[in-house]
Amino acid sequence: MRFAATGIVVQDLDRSVLFYTDLIGMNELQRIEVPDLKLHEVILSFGGRGAALVLMQYDDDADPGGLGSPGAPGGKIVMSAEDPVALVAAVRAAGGTVIREPENSGFGLVGFVQDPDGTAIEIIGQ
């Protein structure tokens, strides 16, 4: 496994992108639309293979399902795993909370679990 990214919920995606790119010096790598979650994401990085920052903005009528709420702080940690299905199953077997079963998305197999304090962890296939 490796640490892949941290995601934070923002209220104004464009304003936040400008902050992290123009002031902090990060580079915009990718924009992702997740229509079923009414979610817009921008992935930022300083380059190289280091972890990324994912800025997430939900539509006002979205249900973020444990990843924060529209207009309120929230976020996620992103971990890359060789077998997301097995990792989500291990969390479930240990009595942990599964937010979303692993399924194929536009960029591979993705599932969500929560840590003991309720922080969302996105598990992505390597």
Contact map, one row per residue, 1 for C-alpha under 8 A:
111000000000000000000000000000000000000000000000000000000000000000000000000000111100000000000000000000000000000000000000000000
111100000000000000000000000000000000000000000000000000000000000000000000000000111000000000000000000000000000000000000000000000
111110000000000000000000000000000000000000000000001000000000000000000000000001110000000000000000000000000000000000000000000000
011111000000000000000000000000000000000000000000011100000000000000000000000011110000000000000000000000000000000000000000000000
001111100000000000000000000000000000000000000000001111000000000000000000000011100000000000000000000000000000000000000000000000
000111110000000000000000000000000000000000000000001111000000000000000000001111000000000000000000000000000000000000000000000000
000011111000000000000000000000000000000000000000000011110000000000000000001111000000000000000000000000000000000000000000000000
000001111100000000000000000000000000000000000000000011110000000000000000111100000000000000000000000000000000000000000000000000
000000111110000000000000000000000000000000000000000000111100000000010001111000000000000000000000000000000000000000000000000000
000000011111100100000000000000000000000000000000000000111000000000000011100000000000000000000000000000000000000000000000000000
000000001111100000000000000000000000000000000000000000001000000000000111000000000000000000000000000000000000000000000000000000
000000000111111100000000000000000000000000000000000000001000000000000000000000000000000000000000000000000000000000000000000000
000000000111111110000000000000000000000001000000000000111000000000000000000000000000000000000000000000000000000000000000000000
000000000001111111000000000000000000000000000000000000000000000000000000000000000000000000000000000000000000000000000000000000
000000000001111111100000000000000000000000000000000000000000000000000000000000000000000000000000000000000000000000000000000000
000000000101111111110000000000000000000000000000000000100000000000000000000000000000000000000000000000000000000000000000000000
000000000000111111111000000100000000000001000000000000100000000000000000000000000000000000000000000000000000000000000000000000
000000000000011111111110000000000000000000000000000000000000000000000000000000000000000000000000000000000000000000000000000000
000000000000001111111111000000000000000000000000000000000000000000000000000000000000000000000000000000000000000000000000000000
000000000000000111111111110000000000000000010000000000000000000000000000000000000000000000000000000000000000000000000000000000
000000000000000011111111111100000000000000000000000000000000000000000000000000000000000000000000000000000000000000000000000000
000000000000000001111111110000000000000000000000000000000000000000000000000000000000000000000000000000000000000000000000000000
000000000000000001111111100000000000000000000000000000000000000000000000000000000000000000000000000000000000000000000000000000
000000000000000000111111110000000000000000000000000000000000000000000000000000000000000000000000000000000000000000000000000000
000000000000000000011111111000000000000000000100000000000000000000000000000000000000000000000000000000000000000000000000000000
000000000000000000011101111100000000000000011110000000000000000000000000000000000000000000000000000000000000000000000000000000
000000000000000000001000111110000000000000011110000000000000000000000000000000000000000000000000000000000000000000000000000000
000000000000000010001000011111000000000001111000000000000000000000000000000000000000000000000000000000000000000000000000000000
000000000000000000000000001111100000000001111000000000000000000000000000000000000000000000000000000000000000000000000000000000
000000000000000000000000000111110000000001110000000000000000000000000000000000000000000000000000000000000000000000000000000000
000000000000000000000000000011111000000111100000000000000000000000000000000000000000000000000000000000000000000000000000000000
000000000000000000000000000001111100000111000000000000000000000000000000000000000000000000000000000000000000000000000000000000
000000000000000000000000000000111110011110000000000000000000000000000000000000000000000000000000000000000000000000000000000000
000000000000000000000000000000011111111110000000000000000000000000000000000000000000000000000000000000000000000000000000000000
000000000000000000000000000000001111111000000000000000000000000000000000000000000000000000000000000000000000000000000000000000
000000000000000000000000000000000111111000000000000000000000000000000000000000000000000000000000000000000000000000000000000000
000000000000000000000000000000000111111000000000000000000100011100000000000000000000000000000000000000000000000000000000000000
000000000000000000000000000000001111111100000000000000000110111000000000000000000000000000000000000000000000000000000000000000
000000000000000000000000000000001111111110000000000000011110010000000000000000000000000000000000000000000000000000000000000000
000000000000000000000000000000111100011111000000000000011100000000000000000000000000000000000000000000000000000000000000000000
000000000000000000000000000000111100001111100000000001111000000000000000000000000000000000000000000000000000000000000000000000
000000000000100010000000000111110000000111110000000001110000000000000000000000000000000000000000000000000000000000000000000000
000000000000000000000000000111100000000011111000000111100000000000000000000000000000000000000000000000000000000000000000000000
000000000000000000010000011111000000000001111100000111100000000000000000000000000000000000000000000000000000000000000000000000
000000000000000000000000011110000000000000111110011110000000000000000000000000000000000000000000000000000000000000000000000000
000000000000000000000000111000000000000000011111010100000000000000000000000000000000000000000000000000000000000000000000000000
000000000000000000000000011000000000000000001111110000000000000000000000000000000000000000000000000000000000000000000000000000
000000000000000000000000000000000000000000000111110000000000000000000000000000000000000000000000000000000000000000000000000000
000000000000000000000000000000000000000000000011111000000000000000000000000000000000000000000000000000000000000000000000000000
000100000000000000000000000000000000000000001111111100000000000000000000000000000000000000000000000000000000000000000000000000
001111000000000000000000000000000000000000001000111110000000000000000000000000000000000000000000000000000000000000000000000000
000111000000000000000000000000000000000000111100011111000000000000000000000000000000000000000000000000000000000000000000000000
000011110000000000000000000000000000000000111000001111100000000000000000000000000000000000000000000000000000000000000000000000
000011110000000000000000000000000000000011110000000111110000000000000000000000000000000000000000000000000000000000000000000000
000000111100100110000000000000000000000011110000000011111000000000000000000000000000000000000000000000000000000000000000000000
000000111100100000000000000000000000001111000000000001111100000000000000001000000000000000000000000000000000000000000000000000
000000001111100000000000000000000000001110000000000000111110000000000100000000000000000000000000000000000000000000000000000000
000000001000000000000000000000000000111100000000000000011111110100001100000000000000000000000000000000000000000000000000000000
000000000000000000000000000000000000011000000000000000001111110000000100000000000000000000000000000000000000000000000000000000
000000000000000000000000000000000000000000000000000000000111110000000110000000000000000000000000000000000000000000000000000000
000000000000000000000000000000000000010000000000000000000111111000000100000000000000000000000000000000000000000000000000000000
000000000000000000000000000000000000111000000000000000000111111100001100000000000000000000000000000000000000000000000000000000
000000000000000000000000000000000000110000000000000000000000111110001100000000000000000000000000000000000000000000000000000000
000000000000000000000000000000000000100000000000000000000100011111111100000000000000000000000000000000000000000000000000000000
000000000000000000000000000000000000000000000000000000000000001111110000000000000000000000000000001000000000000000000000000000
000000000000000000000000000000000000000000000000000000000000000111111000000000000000000000000000001000000000000000000101000000
000000000000000000000000000000000000000000000000000000000000000111111000011100000000000000000000000000000000000000000011000000
000000001000000000000000000000000000000000000000000000000000000111111101111000000000000000000000000000000000000000000000000000
000000000000000000000000000000000000000000000000000000000100011101111111110000000000000000000000000000000000000000000000000000
000000000010000000000000000000000000000000000000000000001111111100011111000000000000000000000000000000000000000000000000000000
000000000110000000000000000000000000000000000000000000000001000000001111100000000000000000000000000000000000000000000000000000
000000001110000000000000000000000000000000000000000000000000000000011111110000000000000000000000000000000000000000000000000000
000000011100000000000000000000000000000000000000000000000000000000011011111000000000000000000000000000000000000000000000000000
000000011000000000000000000000000000000000000000000000000000000000111001111100000000000000000000000000000000000000000000000000
000001111000000000000000000000000000000000000000000000010000000000110000111110000000000000000000000000000000000000000011000000
000001110000000000000000000000000000000000000000000000000000000000100000011111000000000000000000000000000000000000000011110000
000111100000000000000000000000000000000000000000000000000000000000000000001111100000000000000000000000000000000000000011110000
001111100000000000000000000000000000000000000000000000000000000000000000000111110000000000000000000000000000000000000000111100
111110000000000000000000000000000000000000000000000000000000000000000000000011111000000000000000000000000000000000000000111100
111100000000000000000000000000000000000000000000000000000000000000000000000001111100000000000000000000000000000000000000001111
110000000000000000000000000000000000000000000000000000000000000000000000000000111111001000000000000000000000000000000000001111
100000000000000000000000000000000000000000000000000000000000000000000000000000011111000000000000000000000000000000000000000011
000000000000000000000000000000000000000000000000000000000000000000000000000000001111111000000000000000000000000000000000000011
000000000000000000000000000000000000000000000000000000000000000000000000000000001111111100000000000001000000111000000000001110
000000000000000000000000000000000000000000000000000000000000000000000000000000000011111110000000000011000000001000000000000000
000000000000000000000000000000000000000000000000000000000000000000000000000000000011111111000000000000000000000000000000000000
000000000000000000000000000000000000000000000000000000000000000000000000000000001011111111100000000000000000000000000000000000
000000000000000000000000000000000000000000000000000000000000000000000000000000000001111111110000010011000000001110000000001000
000000000000000000000000000000000000000000000000000000000000000000000000000000000000111111111000000000000000000000000000000000
000000000000000000000000000000000000000000000000000000000000000000000000000000000000011111111100000000000000000000000000000000
000000000000000000000000000000000000000000000000000000000000000000000000000000000000001111111111110000000000000010000000000000
000000000000000000000000000000000000000000000000000000000000000000000000000000000000000111111111110000000000000000000000000000
000000000000000000000000000000000000000000000000000000000000000000000000000000000000000011111111000000000000000000000000000000
000000000000000000000000000000000000000000000000000000000000000000000000000000000000000001111111000000000000000000000000000000
000000000000000000000000000000000000000000000000000000000000000000000000000000000000000000111111100000000000000000000000000000
000000000000000000000000000000000000000000000000000000000000000000000000000000000000000000111111110000000000000011110000000000
000000000000000000000000000000000000000000000000000000000000000000000000000000000000000000110011111000000000000011100000000000
000000000000000000000000000000000000000000000000000000000000000000000000000000000000000100110001111110000000000111000000000000
000000000000000000000000000000000000000000000000000000000000000011000000000000000000000000000000111110000000001111000001000000
000000000000000000000000000000000000000000000000000000000000000000000000000000000000000000000000011111000000001110000000000000
000000000000000000000000000000000000000000000000000000000000000000000000000000000000100100000000011111100000011100000000000000
000000000000000000000000000000000000000000000000000000000000000000000000000000000001100100000000000111110000111100000000001000
000000000000000000000000000000000000000000000000000000000000000000000000000000000000000000000000000011111000111000000000000000
000000000000000000000000000000000000000000000000000000000000000000000000000000000000000000000000000001111111110000000000000000
000000000000000000000000000000000000000000000000000000000000000000000000000000000000000000000000000000111111110000000000000000
000000000000000000000000000000000000000000000000000000000000000000000000000000000000000000000000000000011111000000000000000000
000000000000000000000000000000000000000000000000000000000000000000000000000000000000000000000000000000011111100000000000000000
000000000000000000000000000000000000000000000000000000000000000000000000000000000000000000000000000000011111110000000000000110
000000000000000000000000000000000000000000000000000000000000000000000000000000000001000000000000000001111011111000000000000110
000000000000000000000000000000000000000000000000000000000000000000000000000000000001000000000000000011111001111100000000011110
000000000000000000000000000000000000000000000000000000000000000000000000000000000001100100000000001111100000111110000000011100
000000000000000000000000000000000000000000000000000000000000000000000000000000000000000100000000011111000000011111000001111000
000000000000000000000000000000000000000000000000000000000000000000000000000000000000000100100001111100000000001111100001111000
000000000000000000000000000000000000000000000000000000000000000000000000000000000000000000000001111000000000000111111111100000
000000000000000000000000000000000000000000000000000000000000000000000000000000000000000000000001100000000000000011111111100000
000000000000000000000000000000000000000000000000000000000000000000000000000000000000000000000001000000000000000001111110000000
000000000000000000000000000000000000000000000000000000000000000000000000000000000000000000000000000000000000000001111110000000
000000000000000000000000000000000000000000000000000000000000000001000000000000000000000000000000000000000000000001111111000000
000000000000000000000000000000000000000000000000000000000000000000100000001110000000000000000000000000000000000001111111100000
000000000000000000000000000000000000000000000000000000000000000001100000001110000000000000000000001000000000000111100111110000
000000000000000000000000000000000000000000000000000000000000000000000000000111100000000000000000000000000000000111100011111000
000000000000000000000000000000000000000000000000000000000000000000000000000111100000000000000000000000000000011110000001111100
000000000000000000000000000000000000000000000000000000000000000000000000000001111001000100000000000001000000011110000000111110
000000000000000000000000000000000000000000000000000000000000000000000000000001111001000000000000000000000001111000000000011111
000000000000000000000000000000000000000000000000000000000000000000000000000000011111000000000000000000000001110000000000001111
000000000000000000000000000000000000000000000000000000000000000000000000000000011110000000000000000000000000000000000000000111
